[in-house]
C-alpha cells in the first residue's frame, strides 16, 4: 500500500502534472460557469423547458407561456455544448500527454494556449465578437489538443 501511495506522491511532485491539474481546473471551472450563465439567462428571459421550472411565474395555462426557447439562452447553451465537445477530449489527451514526460515549457505552452483559447471562445460566444474570432479561438484550442495527441502517439506508439 505504501508503494502505491509513494507513486501517487511522485505524480503530484511532477511539475508537468501539476501544470495539467492547474489548467484542467481552470477550464473545468469555466465550463461549470456556463451552467450558471445558462440558468441566469433562463431566469432573466423567463424561458424554460420544464413546466415545474415555471411555478414561480404562474400556474396552469399562465405558466405555459414561459415554456419557450430564447435566442440568448440557446446561444449560451451552444457555447456550453462546444465546451463539452472540446474540454472533455483535452482532459483525456492532456492527461496522457502530461504522463508522456514532455518538457515543462512545452507542456505549459500547450495548456496555457488551450485555456486561453477556450476563454476567448466563451467571450466570443457571449458578447458576441465578430467572426472569425470565435472560429479562430476554437481552431487554436482544437489544434493544441491534436498537437498533444500527436506527441502521445509519437511517444508511445503501440499500434
MDTraj code that builds the backbone (N, CA, C; nanometers):
import mdtraj as md
import numpy as np

residues = "UNK UNK UNK UNK UNK UNK UNK UNK UNK UNK UNK UNK UNK UNK UNK UNK UNK UNK UNK UNK UNK UNK UNK UNK UNK UNK UNK UNK UNK UNK UNK UNK UNK UNK UNK UNK UNK UNK UNK UNK UNK UNK UNK UNK UNK UNK UNK UNK UNK UNK UNK UNK UNK UNK UNK UNK UNK UNK UNK UNK UNK UNK UNK UNK UNK UNK UNK UNK UNK UNK UNK UNK UNK UNK UNK UNK UNK UNK UNK UNK UNK UNK UNK UNK UNK UNK UNK UNK UNK UNK UNK UNK UNK UNK UNK UNK UNK UNK UNK UNK UNK UNK UNK UNK UNK UNK UNK UNK UNK UNK UNK UNK UNK UNK UNK UNK UNK UNK UNK UNK UNK UNK UNK UNK UNK UNK UNK UNK UNK UNK UNK UNK UNK UNK UNK UNK UNK UNK UNK UNK UNK UNK UNK UNK UNK UNK UNK UNK UNK UNK UNK UNK UNK UNK UNK UNK UNK UNK UNK".split()
xyz = np.array([
    [0.0810, -0.1196, 0.0000],
    [0.0000, 0.0000, 0.0000],
    [0.0856, 0.1264, 0.0000],
    [0.1912, 0.1253, 0.0767],
    [0.2776, 0.2435, 0.0811],
    [0.3463, 0.2661, -0.0534],
    [0.3698, 0.1591, -0.1302],
    [0.4274, 0.1730, -0.2636],
    [0.3356, 0.2486, -0.3567],
    [0.2046, 0.2187, -0.3505],
    [0.1074, 0.2896, -0.4336],
    [0.0986, 0.4359, -0.3928],
    [0.1022, 0.4602, -0.2621],
    [0.0955, 0.5978, -0.2137],
    [0.2197, 0.6748, -0.2558],
    [0.3340, 0.6100, -0.2568],
    [0.4572, 0.6754, -0.2992],
    [0.4480, 0.7133, -0.4464],
    [0.3898, 0.6268, -0.5291],
    [0.3736, 0.6577, -0.6707],
    [0.2812, 0.7775, -0.6906],
    [0.1731, 0.7830, -0.6130],
    [0.0803, 0.8955, -0.6225],
    [0.1492, 1.0241, -0.5799],
    [0.2274, 1.0184, -0.4730],
    [0.3013, 1.1360, -0.4270],
    [0.3999, 1.1808, -0.5338],
    [0.4633, 1.0849, -0.6001],
    [0.5570, 1.1165, -0.7079],
    [0.4854, 1.1887, -0.8218],
    [0.3636, 1.1477, -0.8524],
    [0.2857, 1.2118, -0.9581],
    [0.2544, 1.3559, -0.9220],
    [0.2183, 1.3803, -0.7969],
    [0.1857, 1.5154, -0.7524],
    [0.3110, 1.6031, -0.7523],
    [0.4283, 1.5436, -0.7341],
    [0.5534, 1.6192, -0.7384],
    [0.5958, 1.6522, -0.8814],
    [0.5355, 1.5888, -0.9795],
    [0.5678, 1.6102, -1.1203],
    [0.5150, 1.7473, -1.1629],
    [0.6048, 1.8354, -1.2051],
    [0.5655, 1.9719, -1.2411],
    [0.4691, 1.9758, -1.3592],
    [0.4899, 1.8888, -1.4571],
    [0.4005, 1.8861, -1.5734],
    [0.2607, 1.8435, -1.5302],
    [0.2522, 1.7437, -1.4428],
    [0.1213, 1.7004, -1.3954],
    [0.0533, 1.8116, -1.3157],
    [0.1300, 1.8838, -1.2348],
    [0.0716, 1.9954, -1.1591],
    [0.0220, 2.1045, -1.2533],
    [0.0961, 2.1295, -1.3610],
    [0.0508, 2.2279, -1.4604],
    [-0.0784, 2.1801, -1.5256],
    [-0.0821, 2.0510, -1.5612],
    [-0.2038, 1.9929, -1.6198],
    [-0.3212, 2.0091, -1.5231],
    [-0.2992, 1.9763, -1.3966],
    [-0.4064, 1.9878, -1.2965],
    [-0.4544, 2.1322, -1.2835],
    [-0.3622, 2.2257, -1.2884],
    [-0.3978, 2.3680, -1.2773],
    [-0.4862, 2.4124, -1.3935],
    [-0.4424, 2.3872, -1.5146],
    [-0.5163, 2.4354, -1.6313],
    [-0.6434, 2.3538, -1.6568],
    [-0.6431, 2.2285, -1.6173],
    [-0.7656, 2.1488, -1.6248],
    [-0.8703, 2.2071, -1.5302],
    [-0.8267, 2.2423, -1.4112],
    [-0.9196, 2.3024, -1.3148],
    [-0.9754, 2.4342, -1.3680],
    [-0.8914, 2.5146, -1.4294],
    [-0.9366, 2.6429, -1.4844],
    [-1.0435, 2.6210, -1.5910],
    [-1.0177, 2.5317, -1.6866],
    [-1.1160, 2.5143, -1.7945],
    [-1.2426, 2.4440, -1.7444],
    [-1.2298, 2.3567, -1.6448],
    [-1.3497, 2.2932, -1.5892],
    [-1.4343, 2.3948, -1.5124],
    [-1.3707, 2.4817, -1.4368],
    [-1.4466, 2.5867, -1.3677],
    [-1.5147, 2.6798, -1.4678],
    [-1.4445, 2.7116, -1.5775],
    [-1.5046, 2.7947, -1.6818],
    [-1.6259, 2.7256, -1.7418],
    [-1.6135, 2.5945, -1.7639],
    [-1.7254, 2.5191, -1.8195],
    [-1.8421, 2.5142, -1.7192],
    [-1.8113, 2.4983, -1.5912],
    [-1.9168, 2.4995, -1.4888],
    [-1.9859, 2.6362, -1.4839],
    [-1.9106, 2.7420, -1.5044],
    [-1.9680, 2.8762, -1.5060],
    [-2.0731, 2.8896, -1.6157],
    [-2.0542, 2.8181, -1.7256],
    [-2.1514, 2.8235, -1.8350],
    [-2.2891, 2.7733, -1.7893],
    [-2.2927, 2.6773, -1.6976],
    [-2.4212, 2.6308, -1.6433],
    [-2.4907, 2.7425, -1.5669],
    [-2.4140, 2.8161, -1.4878],
    [-2.4714, 2.9267, -1.4116],
    [-2.5186, 3.0388, -1.5046],
    [-2.4430, 3.0650, -1.6097],
    [-2.4833, 3.1684, -1.7056],
    [-2.6108, 3.1251, -1.7777],
    [-2.6216, 2.9970, -1.8107],
    [-2.7441, 2.9464, -1.8737],
    [-2.8629, 2.9668, -1.7802],
    [-2.8454, 2.9317, -1.6538],
    [-2.9535, 2.9493, -1.5560],
    [-2.9914, 3.0970, -1.5439],
    [-2.8921, 3.1840, -1.5400],
    [-2.9183, 3.3277, -1.5317],
    [-3.0028, 3.3751, -1.6508],
    [-2.9625, 3.3349, -1.7705],
    [-3.0376, 3.3752, -1.8897],
    [-3.1776, 3.3145, -1.8907],
    [-3.1920, 3.1909, -1.8457],
    [-3.3257, 3.1296, -1.8400],
    [-3.4171, 3.2099, -1.7471],
    [-3.3646, 3.2471, -1.6307],
    [-3.4456, 3.3192, -1.5325],
    [-3.4758, 3.4607, -1.5798],
    [-3.3746, 3.5325, -1.6282],
    [-3.3975, 3.6720, -1.6686],
    [-3.4799, 3.6825, -1.7962],
    [-3.4748, 3.5812, -1.8827],
    [-3.5529, 3.5820, -2.0070],
    [-3.6849, 3.5062, -1.9911],
    [-3.7026, 3.4450, -1.8735],
    [-3.8225, 3.3651, -1.8454],
    [-3.8492, 3.2650, -1.9579],
    [-3.7460, 3.1872, -1.9873],
    [-3.7541, 3.0877, -2.0951],
    [-3.7107, 2.9533, -2.0377],
    [-3.8089, 2.8655, -2.0172],
    [-3.7827, 2.7372, -1.9512],
    [-3.8243, 2.6212, -2.0411],
    [-3.7719, 2.5031, -2.0109],
    [-3.8071, 2.3848, -2.0889],
    [-3.8910, 2.2862, -2.0091],
    [-3.8977, 2.3049, -1.8775],
    [-3.9755, 2.2157, -1.7911],
    [-4.0857, 2.2950, -1.7208],
    [-4.2057, 2.2415, -1.7210],
    [-4.3201, 2.3113, -1.6607],
    [-4.2959, 2.3440, -1.5137],
    [-4.2334, 2.2526, -1.4403],
    [-4.2115, 2.2774, -1.2974],
    [-4.1187, 2.3970, -1.2727],
    [-4.0369, 2.4311, -1.3723],
    [-3.9476, 2.5464, -1.3573],
    [-4.0230, 2.6790, -1.3668],
    [-4.1430, 2.6764, -1.4174],
    [-4.2220, 2.7990, -1.4340],
    [-4.3100, 2.8292, -1.3129],
    [-4.3081, 2.7447, -1.2120],
    [-4.4002, 2.7554, -1.0977],
    [-4.3979, 2.8920, -1.0307],
    [-4.2835, 2.9550, -1.0211],
    [-4.2781, 3.0852, -0.9541],
    [-4.3308, 3.1986, -1.0417],
    [-4.3638, 3.1687, -1.1682],
    [-4.4145, 3.2716, -1.2592],
    [-4.5633, 3.2567, -1.2887],
    [-4.6250, 3.1523, -1.2365],
    [-4.7670, 3.1321, -1.2595],
    [-4.8034, 2.9857, -1.2522],
    [-4.9334, 2.9584, -1.2639],
    [-4.9830, 2.8212, -1.2581],
    [-5.0650, 2.7919, -1.3831],
    [-5.0737, 2.6661, -1.4166],
    [-5.1592, 2.6224, -1.5271],
    [-5.1237, 2.6850, -1.6589],
    [-5.2267, 2.7356, -1.7265],
    [-5.2093, 2.7927, -1.8598],
    [-5.1202, 2.9169, -1.8592],
    [-5.1264, 2.9962, -1.7517],
    [-5.0443, 3.1183, -1.7480],
    [-4.8947, 3.0851, -1.7395],
    [-4.8620, 2.9692, -1.6850],
    [-4.7213, 2.9283, -1.6752],
    [-4.6688, 2.8750, -1.8072],
    [-4.7579, 2.8235, -1.8915],
    [-4.7139, 2.7615, -2.0168],
    [-4.6485, 2.8601, -2.1135],
    [-4.6794, 2.9877, -2.0990],
    [-4.6167, 3.0848, -2.1888],
    [-4.4667, 3.0976, -2.1645],
    [-4.4191, 3.0481, -2.0502],
    [-4.2769, 3.0517, -2.0201],
    [-4.2033, 2.9267, -2.0684],
    [-4.2784, 2.8323, -2.1256],
    [-4.2169, 2.7149, -2.1883],
    [-4.1839, 2.7521, -2.3319],
    [-4.0630, 2.8021, -2.3500],
    [-4.0258, 2.8515, -2.4824],
    [-3.8748, 2.8547, -2.4960],
    [-3.8313, 2.8697, -2.6189],
    [-3.6884, 2.8881, -2.6424],
    [-3.6603, 3.0369, -2.6553],
    [-3.5406, 3.0739, -2.6199],
    [-3.4980, 3.2132, -2.6283],
    [-3.3623, 3.2156, -2.6982],
    [-3.3405, 3.3062, -2.7914],
    [-3.2136, 3.3071, -2.8655],
    [-3.0904, 3.3265, -2.7761],
    [-3.1037, 3.4082, -2.6720],
    [-2.9897, 3.4302, -2.5822],
    [-2.9567, 3.3039, -2.5015],
    [-3.0606, 3.2367, -2.4525],
    [-3.0400, 3.1116, -2.3779],
    [-2.9766, 3.0076, -2.4697],
    [-3.0269, 2.9979, -2.5898],
    [-2.9752, 2.8987, -2.6842],
    [-2.8298, 2.9277, -2.7221],
    [-2.7956, 3.0551, -2.7310],
    [-2.6574, 3.0917, -2.7627],
    [-2.5631, 3.0452, -2.6513],
    [-2.6011, 3.0683, -2.5263],
    [-2.5193, 3.0234, -2.4129],
    [-2.5101, 2.8715, -2.4120],
    [-2.6222, 2.8063, -2.4383],
    [-2.6224, 2.6593, -2.4417],
    [-2.5299, 2.6053, -2.5508],
    [-2.5270, 2.6700, -2.6653],
    [-2.4360, 2.6258, -2.7723],
    [-2.2903, 2.6437, -2.7307],
    [-2.2616, 2.7528, -2.6618],
    [-2.1257, 2.7736, -2.6110],
    [-2.0871, 2.6664, -2.5102],
    [-2.1823, 2.6306, -2.4239],
    [-2.1591, 2.5264, -2.3236],
    [-2.1381, 2.3914, -2.3916],
    [-2.2191, 2.3616, -2.4908],
    [-2.2036, 2.2367, -2.5655],
    [-2.0677, 2.2323, -2.6355],
    [-2.0241, 2.3448, -2.6892],
    [-1.8933, 2.3495, -2.7531],
    [-1.7827, 2.3228, -2.6513],
    [-1.7990, 2.3728, -2.5286],
    [-1.7040, 2.3412, -2.4213],
    [-1.6973, 2.1903, -2.3988],
    [-1.8136, 2.1279, -2.3881],
    [-1.8167, 1.9829, -2.3652],
    [-1.7455, 1.9076, -2.4769],
    [-1.7659, 1.9520, -2.5992],
    [-1.7058, 1.8851, -2.7146],
    [-1.5552, 1.9040, -2.7224],
    [-1.5029, 2.0065, -2.6580],
    [-1.3603, 2.0367, -2.6690],
    [-1.2818, 2.0168, -2.5398],
    [-1.3432, 2.0451, -2.4258],
    [-1.2719, 2.0310, -2.2991],
    [-1.2597, 1.8848, -2.2590],
    [-1.3620, 1.8048, -2.2831],
    [-1.3540, 1.6622, -2.2472],
    [-1.2387, 1.5922, -2.3195],
    [-1.2226, 1.6088, -2.4516],
    [-1.1050, 1.5482, -2.5158],
    [-0.9731, 1.6022, -2.4597],
    [-0.9691, 1.7322, -2.4280],
    [-0.8486, 1.7901, -2.3688],
    [-0.8142, 1.7208, -2.2372],
    [-0.9151, 1.6891, -2.1570],
    [-0.8897, 1.6245, -2.0278],
    [-0.8185, 1.4910, -2.0463],
    [-0.8720, 1.4070, -2.1342],
    [-0.8122, 1.2751, -2.1552],
    [-0.6779, 1.2819, -2.2254],
    [-0.6733, 1.3526, -2.3362],
    [-0.5481, 1.3619, -2.4122],
    [-0.4435, 1.4393, -2.3322],
    [-0.4861, 1.5433, -2.2639],
    [-0.3926, 1.6217, -2.1821],
    [-0.3313, 1.5397, -2.0706],
    [-0.4108, 1.4510, -2.0101],
    [-0.3569, 1.3649, -1.9050],
    [-0.2523, 1.2697, -1.9628],
    [-0.2850, 1.2064, -2.0741],
    [-0.1878, 1.1172, -2.1384],
    [-0.0627, 1.1940, -2.1796],
    [-0.0835, 1.3140, -2.2292],
    [0.0295, 1.3996, -2.2679],
    [0.1168, 1.4309, -2.1466],
    [0.0530, 1.4703, -2.0366],
    [0.1287, 1.5031, -1.9144],
    [0.2098, 1.3834, -1.8651],
    [0.1556, 1.2647, -1.8845],
    [0.2244, 1.1436, -1.8402],
    [0.3308, 1.0962, -1.9400],
    [0.3371, 1.1585, -2.0588],
    [0.4350, 1.1180, -2.1606],
    [0.5690, 1.1900, -2.1449],
    [0.5851, 1.2612, -2.0357],
    [0.7101, 1.3288, -1.9995],
    [0.7535, 1.4378, -2.0975],
    [0.6633, 1.5289, -2.1310],
    [0.7061, 1.6401, -2.2177],
    [0.7893, 1.7392, -2.1364],
    [0.8588, 1.8268, -2.2048],
    [0.9294, 1.9356, -2.1373],
    [0.8254, 2.0252, -2.0704],
    [0.8574, 2.0754, -1.9514],
    [0.7642, 2.1610, -1.8780],
    [0.7259, 2.2838, -1.9604],
    [0.8213, 2.3465, -2.0240],
    [0.7903, 2.4686, -2.1006],
    [0.6952, 2.4390, -2.2162],
    [0.7140, 2.3255, -2.2823],
    [0.6260, 2.2875, -2.3932],
    [0.4866, 2.2537, -2.3415],
    [0.4813, 2.1824, -2.2299],
    [0.3516, 2.1464, -2.1713],
    [0.2771, 2.2722, -2.1269],
    [0.3461, 2.3633, -2.0613],
    [0.2821, 2.4880, -2.0187],
    [0.2288, 2.5656, -2.1382],
    [0.3053, 2.5675, -2.2455],
    [0.2602, 2.6358, -2.3666],
    [0.1308, 2.5738, -2.4175],
    [0.1255, 2.4413, -2.4261],
    [0.0031, 2.3721, -2.4683],
    [-0.1141, 2.4060, -2.3764],
    [-0.0935, 2.3895, -2.2464],
    [-0.2029, 2.4081, -2.1502],
    [-0.2517, 2.5530, -2.1474],
    [-0.1585, 2.6466, -2.1486],
    [-0.1971, 2.7880, -2.1426],
    [-0.2692, 2.8324, -2.2696],
    [-0.2185, 2.7899, -2.3832],
    [-0.2849, 2.8280, -2.5086],
    [-0.4251, 2.7691, -2.5138],
    [-0.4410, 2.6422, -2.4724],
    [-0.5737, 2.5816, -2.4741],
    [-0.6689, 2.6582, -2.3821],
    [-0.6262, 2.6829, -2.2582],
    [-0.7136, 2.7533, -2.1628],
    [-0.7477, 2.8930, -2.2147],
    [-0.6488, 2.9633, -2.2657],
    [-0.6743, 3.0965, -2.3202],
    [-0.7704, 3.0938, -2.4374],
    [-0.7520, 2.9960, -2.5265],
    [-0.8404, 2.9843, -2.6430],
    [-0.9837, 2.9570, -2.5998],
    [-1.0027, 2.8723, -2.4994],
    [-1.1389, 2.8421, -2.4526],
    [-1.2024, 2.9642, -2.3861],
    [-1.1242, 3.0421, -2.3145],
    [-1.1774, 3.1627, -2.2512],
    [-1.2154, 3.2654, -2.3580],
    [-1.1288, 3.2850, -2.4563],
    [-1.1608, 3.3770, -2.5669],
    [-1.2849, 3.3276, -2.6407],
    [-1.2943, 3.1964, -2.6626],
    [-1.4104, 3.1389, -2.7312],
    [-1.5392, 3.1726, -2.6552],
    [-1.5354, 3.1632, -2.5241],
    [-1.6539, 3.1948, -2.4432],
    [-1.6931, 3.3408, -2.4597],
    [-1.5969, 3.4311, -2.4510],
    [-1.6276, 3.5728, -2.4707],
    [-1.6806, 3.5975, -2.6121],
    [-1.6196, 3.5317, -2.7106],
    [-1.6648, 3.5486, -2.8486],
    [-1.8087, 3.5008, -2.8648],
    [-1.8460, 3.3976, -2.7906],
    [-1.9834, 3.3473, -2.7980],
    [-2.0798, 3.4385, -2.7232],
    [-2.0426, 3.4828, -2.6038],
    [-2.1368, 3.5550, -2.5176],
    [-2.1537, 3.7017, -2.5546],
    [-2.0507, 3.7663, -2.6063],
    [-2.0604, 3.9114, -2.6294],
    [-2.1541, 3.9455, -2.7440],
    [-2.1654, 3.8908, -2.8559],
    [-2.0733, 3.8113, -2.9367],
    [-1.9721, 3.8999, -3.0085],
    [-1.8517, 3.8458, -3.0238],
    [-1.7479, 3.9128, -3.1024],
    [-1.7665, 3.8745, -3.2489],
    [-1.7249, 3.9620, -3.3401],
    [-1.7409, 3.9286, -3.4822],
    [-1.6524, 3.8104, -3.5224],
    [-1.7020, 3.7353, -3.6185],
    [-1.6213, 3.6266, -3.6733],
    [-1.5063, 3.6902, -3.7499],
    [-1.3913, 3.6301, -3.7548],
    [-1.3629, 3.4904, -3.7245],
    [-1.3110, 3.4666, -3.5824],
    [-1.3363, 3.5573, -3.4880],
    [-1.2800, 3.5422, -3.3525],
    [-1.3214, 3.4106, -3.2873],
    [-1.4491, 3.3774, -3.2956],
    [-1.4949, 3.2526, -3.2341],
    [-1.4346, 3.1322, -3.3062],
    [-1.4377, 3.1331, -3.4368],
    [-1.3824, 3.0230, -3.5143],
    [-1.2332, 3.0047, -3.4918],
    [-1.1602, 3.1150, -3.4880],
    [-1.0156, 3.1061, -3.4654],
    [-0.9835, 3.0548, -3.3255],
    [-1.0564, 3.1042, -3.2255],
    [-1.0293, 3.0573, -3.0888],
    [-1.0607, 2.9087, -3.0757],
    [-1.1672, 2.8640, -3.1421],
    [-1.1972, 2.7201, -3.1423],
    [-1.0839, 2.6427, -3.2089],
    [-1.0401, 2.6887, -3.3255],
    [-0.9370, 2.6188, -3.4026],
    [-0.8051, 2.6113, -3.3259],
    [-0.7693, 2.7171, -3.2569],
    [-0.6452, 2.7172, -3.1788],
    [-0.6519, 2.6110, -3.0685],
    [-0.7624, 2.6081, -2.9940],
    [-0.7775, 2.5075, -2.8886],
    [-0.7778, 2.3662, -2.9442],
    [-0.8449, 2.3481, -3.0550],
    [-0.8517, 2.2164, -3.1189],
    [-0.7131, 2.1719, -3.1653],
    [-0.6383, 2.2643, -3.2237],
    [-0.5029, 2.2339, -3.2717],
    [-0.4109, 2.1949, -3.1557],
    [-0.4276, 2.2593, -3.0417],
    [-0.3471, 2.2238, -2.9240],
    [-0.3748, 2.0799, -2.8831],
    [-0.5012, 2.0414, -2.8796],
    [-0.5359, 1.9042, -2.8418],
    [-0.4797, 1.8044, -2.9427],
    [-0.4887, 1.8357, -3.0706],
    [-0.4320, 1.7491, -3.1745],
    [-0.2801, 1.7394, -3.1580],
    [-0.2157, 1.8503, -3.1273],
    [-0.0707, 1.8510, -3.1073],
    [-0.0312, 1.7597, -2.9910],
    [-0.1065, 1.7663, -2.8829],
    [-0.0774, 1.6788, -2.7685],
    [-0.1017, 1.5332, -2.8045],
    [-0.2082, 1.5062, -2.8787],
    [-0.2381, 1.3686, -2.9200],
    [-0.1258, 1.3142, -3.0074],
    [-0.0763, 1.3963, -3.0993],
    [0.0350, 1.3553, -3.1851],
    [0.1576, 1.3196, -3.1004],
    [0.1879, 1.4032, -3.0006],
    [0.3037, 1.3786, -2.9134],
    [0.2856, 1.2484, -2.8365],
    [0.1654, 1.2230, -2.7865],
    [0.1397, 1.0986, -2.7134],
    [0.1605, 0.9794, -2.8056],
    [0.1013, 0.9832, -2.9232],
    [0.1155, 0.8716, -3.0172],
    [0.2603, 0.8531, -3.0614],
    [0.3304, 0.9620, -3.0835],
    [0.4708, 0.9561, -3.1248],
    [0.5566, 0.8957, -3.0125],
    [0.5210, 0.9257, -2.8878],
    [0.5998, 0.8789, -2.7738],
    [0.5763, 0.7313, -2.7430],
    [0.4496, 0.6891, -2.7466],
    [0.4191, 0.5518, -2.7017],
    [0.3932, 0.4538, -2.8159],
    [0.3432, 0.4974, -2.9240],
    [0.3157, 0.4229, -3.0462],
    [0.3140, 0.2708, -3.0340],
    [0.2060, 0.2175, -2.9798],
    [0.1821, 0.0722, -2.9734],
    [0.0688, 0.0377, -3.0679],
    [0.0790, 0.0739, -3.1932],
    [-0.0280, 0.0469, -3.2890],
    [-0.0149, -0.0891, -3.3504],
])
top = md.Topology()
chain = top.add_chain()
for i, resn in enumerate(residues, 1):
    res = top.add_residue(resn, chain, resSeq=i)
    for name in ("N", "CA", "C"):
        top.add_atom(name, md.element.get_by_symbol(name[0]), res)
traj = md.Trajectory(xyz[None], top)
